[in-house]
Amino acid sequence: MRLADSADVDRILEGLGPDALAVDRDEFLELLSGRRGAVKSALMDQSVVAGLGNLLCDEILWRARVAPRTSTRSLSEKTLRRIHAAMGRVLATSVRDGCVPPRRSWLTGRRDDSEPVCPRCGTSMRSTRIAGRRTVWCPHCQN
């Protein structure tokens, strides 16, 4: 889309936040601090950070050990830094693989099992809807 020369494309892109691959830690902290609502909703909001979808957000929050319904306002700077670091690692692997890898060592590699368990601790994972999307998390690791 960035190669097209169209006012429509420019209008669409101007509403997007910075690309998740390019946002540095300080900018990430600024973008999320003080936001209202659940952290997963904030991460999936393309006007905040562009490029994070449902599966990526579940994986990032699982790796950062943050429950998806946690209020964004309640997150400490340390926790936001942990989310940013997890985002970088998950995106680097996903870009290299060309998809969110369905690895058994990843939450996303187990989320669609008939009875999904956390690849880290073996606890049964929970599922709910956040921002209209199915959300999977570990109640033990992400508390």
Order of alpha helices (4+ residues) and beta strands (2+ residues): alpha-alpha-alpha-alpha-alpha-beta-beta
